[in-house]
Amino acid sequence: MGNHAQPRNAPAAARELAGPRVRCHWHAAGQADGQGRSAGAARPDGAARRRGRGGRLKHVVVTGAGAGIGRCVAETLAGQGHRVWACARQPADLAALGAIAGIEPVALDVRQPAQVQALAERLPVLHGLVNNAGVGGLGWLHTFSDDEFQDILDTNLLGPQRLSRALLPALLAAGAGQGRIVHIGSMGGSITSPLYGPYTASKHALEALAQCQRLELAPHGVSVSIVQPGAVATGIGQRGAAGLRARLQRAGPPFAEAAAALLAQLDGDGGAPAPFGPSQPESASNRRQSPPAAVAAAVLHALFDGAPRARYLVGSRWEGDRVVHQLIERLLDANEGEAMQMGRDELVARLDAALAQRAAAGADAKAGRPC
């Protein structure tokens, strides 16, 4: 994904959502993950095991737990002594999850309301909901059928809404300040680029859903956060390769020639993610993928910290710069409105005031004072 004027080639674009099937491996506390970041998850060790706020065991639902981020989150929570309802669709994934102590595997498709309701009926009290299940899908917008577009929205947007609605009574029953909802969004909730239309549309909408939930539920003691990863090694892009090929094959003028070239390239390298070249600067064609453990660390903070953040951007500085650039562009677009048109000094003063307010809120949170 990127904020580029020209479309990138499809295999390179797919690398941002692609990667090998990765399980979350334990790291010693503070050990770097190979990219200069701490994996954020230490092996539990008896009394040293952290069980969240107050040291109590927590009950957490994780969707999309069959692989990648969801699998890593589920394994980490269970390893820290929590009770995890890990949701997946594939029988092999459910069997593997069931072999992990502390995990209750749940056959669940977030697109199926009856399955969601059946899960809700099993859980009178719940401390955390991690809405991770999601699908990708690349292609020019005109190549998506209604069914393909709807499937992305049904999974990435309506799925989190279904789970949140069905499990809200259980989250409220956990007690004030105990219930947490964590959505796995994307940097694609702030930026977009050619070939990413439906996917980023769903993630933009998820940002609005999370913000509205945050405003509605905060007065009732349920916190809502959204984690915004960049490129993560999860395999989501590879699982969507067949759909990408079909959409490239149906591309019409004036996209047919470019589609043929992309198909030839896809046939040549299979869209396999190229390894990051550390001797070259990060770019759209030389991506540094984060491990799922980096995302899991943000999820655990949102679930257990006394002052969870509204948003967690996870990824490299190059990825984050793209997001900040796009947000500045939106600010400047809004400022061009007839009622606005603030000058530089007023814009800078507002930024300074916002930074001061954020710093004060952080200090209050650390001191245990209400913000």
C-alpha positions in Angstrom: 0.0 0.0 0.0 1.2 3.4 -0.7 0.4 7.0 -1.5 1.8 6.9 -5.0 0.7 8.6 -8.3 1.5 5.5 -10.4 0.2 2.0 -9.8 2.7 -0.4 -8.5 3.0 -3.8 -10.0 0.6 -6.4 -8.5 3.3 -8.8 -7.2 5.1 -6.0 -5.4 1.7 -4.7 -4.1 0.8 -8.1 -2.9 4.0 -8.3 -0.9 2.6 -5.8 1.6 -0.1 -8.3 2.5 1.9 -11.4 1.9 4.4 -13.5 3.8 5.1 -16.9 5.1 2.7 -18.6 7.5 4.2 -17.4 10.8 3.6 -18.7 14.3 4.4 -16.6 17.3 7.6 -17.8 19.0 8.6 -16.9 22.5 11.3 -14.3 22.9 13.1 -13.5 26.1 11.9 -10.2 27.6 13.4 -7.3 25.7 15.0 -9.5 23.0 15.0 -7.9 19.6 13.1 -9.6 16.8 15.7 -9.1 14.2 14.4 -5.7 13.2 15.6 -3.8 16.2 12.3 -4.1 18.0 11.4 -6.1 21.1 9.0 -9.0 20.4 7.1 -7.8 23.5 6.2 -11.2 24.8 8.2 -13.0 27.4 7.9 -16.7 28.2 5.6 -17.1 31.2 7.4 -18.3 34.2 5.2 -19.3 37.2 4.6 -16.4 39.5 6.2 -14.1 37.0 3.4 -14.7 34.6 1.6 -11.5 33.8 -2.2 -11.9 33.8 -3.3 -8.4 33.0 -4.8 -5.7 35.2 -4.9 -6.8 38.8 -3.0 -10.0 38.0 -6.3 -11.9 37.4 -6.9 -14.4 34.7 -8.8 -12.8 31.8 -11.2 -14.3 29.3 -10.5 -13.2 25.7 -12.0 -14.0 22.3 -9.7 -13.8 19.3 -11.1 -14.1 15.8 -9.0 -15.1 12.8 -6.7 -17.1 15.2 -5.8 -19.8 12.7 -2.6 -18.1 11.5 -0.6 -14.9 11.5 -1.5 -12.2 13.9 -4.5 -13.9 15.4 -2.6 -17.1 16.1 0.3 -15.1 17.7 -2.1 -13.2 20.0 -4.0 -16.3 21.0 -0.7 -18.2 21.8 0.7 -15.3 23.8 -2.4 -14.8 25.8 -2.7 -18.5 26.6 1.0 -18.6 27.5 0.4 -15.8 30.0 -2.3 -17.8 31.7 -5.4 -16.3 30.2 -8.4 -18.3 28.9 -8.7 -17.8 25.2 -11.6 -18.6 22.8 -9.6 -18.8 19.5 -11.8 -18.6 16.5 -10.9 -20.1 13.1 -12.6 -21.7 10.1 -10.2 -24.5 8.9 -10.3 -27.8 10.7 -6.5 -28.2 10.7 -6.2 -24.8 12.4 -8.8 -25.7 15.0 -7.0 -28.9 15.8 -3.7 -27.2 16.2 -5.3 -24.5 18.5 -6.9 -27.2 20.6 -3.5 -28.7 21.4 -2.5 -25.5 23.2 -3.1 -25.3 26.9 -5.5 -22.5 27.8 -7.1 -22.3 24.3 -10.6 -23.3 23.5 -10.9 -23.6 19.7 -14.1 -22.2 18.2 -15.3 -23.0 14.7 -16.5 -19.5 13.6 -17.0 -17.6 10.4 -17.5 -13.9 11.3 -19.9 -13.6 8.3 -22.4 -16.1 9.9 -24.6 -14.4 12.5 -25.9 -17.7 13.9 -22.3 -18.8 14.7 -21.5 -15.5 16.3 -24.7 -15.7 18.4 -23.9 -19.3 19.5 -20.5 -18.1 20.8 -22.1 -15.2 22.7 -24.4 -17.6 24.4 -21.4 -19.5 25.8 -19.8 -16.4 27.4 -21.7 -14.7 30.2 -18.6 -12.6 31.1 -15.8 -11.5 28.8 -12.8 -9.2 29.4 -11.5 -8.8 25.9 -12.5 -9.1 22.2 -9.8 -9.0 19.6 -11.4 -8.6 16.1 -8.6 -9.9 14.0 -10.4 -11.9 11.2 -9.9 -10.2 7.9 -9.4 -10.8 4.2 -7.4 -9.0 1.5 -7.9 -8.8 -2.2 -6.0 -6.8 -4.8 -7.2 -5.5 -8.2 -8.5 -2.4 -9.9 -11.8 -1.3 -8.6 -13.7 -2.0 -11.8 -12.5 -5.7 -11.8 -14.2 -6.5 -8.5 -17.7 -8.1 -8.7 -20.3 -7.0 -6.2 -19.9 -10.4 -4.5 -16.1 -10.0 -4.1 -16.4 -6.5 -2.8 -19.3 -7.5 -0.4 -17.2 -10.4 1.0 -14.4 -8.0 2.0 -16.8 -5.7 3.7 -18.7 -8.5 5.3 -15.5 -9.9 6.8 -13.5 -6.8 7.6 -16.3 -4.4 8.7 -19.5 -6.2 9.4 -17.7 -9.1 11.1 -16.3 -6.8 13.9 -19.6 -5.2 14.3 -21.4 -8.6 14.7 -18.9 -9.8 17.3 -18.9 -6.5 19.2 -22.7 -6.3 19.3 -23.2 -9.9 20.3 -20.5 -9.9 23.0 -21.2 -6.4 24.4 -23.4 -7.7 27.3 -20.5 -10.1 28.4 -18.0 -7.2 28.1 -20.2 -5.0 30.3 -20.6 -7.8 32.8 -16.8 -7.8 33.3 -17.2 -4.6 35.3 -16.3 -0.9 34.8 -12.9 -0.5 33.2 -12.5 -4.2 32.5 -14.0 -4.8 29.1 -11.8 -4.2 26.1 -12.4 -4.3 22.4 -9.4 -4.3 20.1 -9.8 -4.1 16.4 -7.0 -5.1 14.0 -7.2 -2.4 11.4 -4.4 -1.4 9.0 -2.3 1.6 7.9 -4.7 1.1 5.0 -7.3 2.8 7.2 -5.5 6.1 6.6 -4.0 5.7 3.1 -4.8 3.9 -0.1 -3.3 3.3 -3.5 -4.2 1.7 -6.8 -5.2 -2.0 -6.6 -6.1 -1.7 -2.9 -9.6 0.0 -3.2 -12.0 -2.5 -1.5 -9.5 -3.5 1.2 -8.6 0.0 2.2 -12.3 1.1 2.0 -13.1 -1.6 4.6 -10.3 -0.5 6.8 -11.2 3.2 6.5 -14.7 2.2 7.6 -13.4 0.2 10.5 -11.6 3.3 11.8 -15.0 5.1 11.9 -16.6 2.1 13.6 -13.9 2.0 16.3 -14.1 5.7 16.9 -17.9 5.6 17.3 -17.7 2.6 19.6 -15.1 4.4 21.7 -17.4 7.4 22.2 -20.4 5.3 22.9 -18.9 2.7 25.2 -16.3 4.7 27.2 -19.0 6.2 29.6 -20.0 2.6 30.4 -16.5 1.3 31.2 -15.6 -0.5 27.9 -12.4 0.7 26.2 -12.0 0.4 22.4 -8.7 0.5 20.5 -7.6 -0.1 17.0 -4.2 -1.5 16.0 -2.9 -0.2 12.6 -0.2 -2.5 11.2 1.8 -1.9 8.1 3.2 -4.9 6.2 3.2 -8.0 8.4 4.3 -11.5 7.6 1.0 -13.3 7.7 0.3 -14.9 4.3 -2.9 -12.9 3.7 -1.7 -11.8 0.3 -0.8 -15.3 -0.9 -4.2 -16.6 0.2 -5.7 -14.1 -2.2 -3.5 -14.8 -5.2 -6.2 -16.7 -7.1 -8.6 -13.9 -6.8 -6.0 -11.4 -7.9 -5.3 -13.5 -11.0 -9.0 -13.7 -11.9 -9.4 -9.9 -11.6 -6.3 -9.2 -13.7 -7.7 -11.5 -16.4 -11.0 -9.6 -16.5 -9.5 -6.2 -16.6 -10.8 -4.1 -19.5 -9.5 -1.2 -21.5 -7.6 0.9 -20.8 -6.2 -1.5 -18.1 -5.8 -4.6 -20.3 -2.2 -4.0 -21.4 -1.0 -3.3 -17.9 -2.9 -6.3 -16.6 -1.2 -8.6 -19.1 2.2 -7.3 -18.0 1.3 -7.9 -14.3 0.0 -11.4 -15.0 3.3 -12.2 -16.8 5.2 -11.0 -13.8 3.0 -12.9 -11.4 3.6 -16.0 -13.5 7.3 -15.4 -13.3 7.8 -15.0 -9.6 4.4 -16.2 -8.2 4.1 -13.0 -6.2 6.3 -14.4 -3.5 7.5 -11.7 -1.1 11.0 -10.7 -1.7 13.3 -10.5 1.3 14.0 -7.1 2.7 17.4 -5.8 1.4 19.0 -4.1 4.4 21.7 -2.5 2.2 19.0 -0.5 0.4 16.5 2.1 1.9 13.0 0.9 2.5 10.7 1.6 -0.3 7.5 0.4 -2.0 9.5 -2.4 -3.6 11.8 -3.1 -0.7 9.5 -3.7 2.3 10.5 -4.5 5.9 7.7 -6.8 7.1 7.0 -6.7 10.9 6.6 -10.0 12.7 3.1 -10.9 14.1 4.7 -10.6 17.6 5.1 -6.8 17.1 1.3 -6.5 16.5 0.6 -8.8 19.4 2.6 -6.6 21.7 0.3 -3.7 20.8 -2.8 -5.8 21.3 -1.7 -6.9 24.8 -1.1 -3.2 25.7 -4.6 -2.4 24.6 -6.1 -5.3 26.5 -4.3 -4.9 29.8 -2.8 -1.4 30.2 -4.5 0.9 32.7 -4.6 3.6 30.0 -5.1 1.9 26.6 -4.4 4.1 23.6 -7.1 4.8 21.0 -4.7 3.8 18.1 -1.5 1.8 17.8 0.5 2.3 14.6 2.8 -0.7 14.1 5.5 -0.8 11.5 8.6 0.9 10.2 9.4 4.6 10.1 9.0 4.6 6.3 5.5 3.2 6.6 4.6 5.6 9.4 5.8 8.6 7.4 3.3 7.7 4.6 0.5 7.8 7.1 1.6 11.1 8.7 2.0 12.6 5.2 -1.5 11.6 4.2 -3.0 12.9 7.5 -1.2 16.3 6.9 -2.7 16.4 3.4 -6.2 15.8 4.8 -5.6 18.6 7.3 -4.6 21.0 4.6 -7.5 19.9 2.4 -9.9 20.7 5.3 -8.2 24.0 5.9 -8.9 25.1 2.3 -12.6 25.2 3.2 -14.1 28.7 3.0 -14.8 28.8 6.7 -11.3 27.8 7.6 -8.2 29.0 5.8 -6.0 29.3 8.9 -2.5 30.6 8.5 0.7 28.8 9.4 0.9 30.3 12.8 -2.6 29.3 13.8 -2.1 25.8 12.5 1.2 25.4 14.4 -0.4 26.8 17.6 -3.2 24.3 17.4 -0.7 21.5 16.9 1.3 22.7 19.9 -1.9 22.9 22.0 -2.9 19.3 21.0 0.6 18.0 21.9 0.4 19.7 25.3 -3.0 18.3 25.9 -1.8 14.8 25.0 1.2 15.1 27.3 -1.0 16.2 30.2 -3.4 13.3 29.6 -0.5 10.9 29.6 0.8 12.3 32.9 -2.6 12.0 34.4 -2.9 8.4 33.2 0.4 7.4 34.8 -0.6 9.1 38.1 -3.9 7.2 38.1 -5.9 10.4 37.7 -9.1 10.5 35.5 -8.3 12.1 32.2 
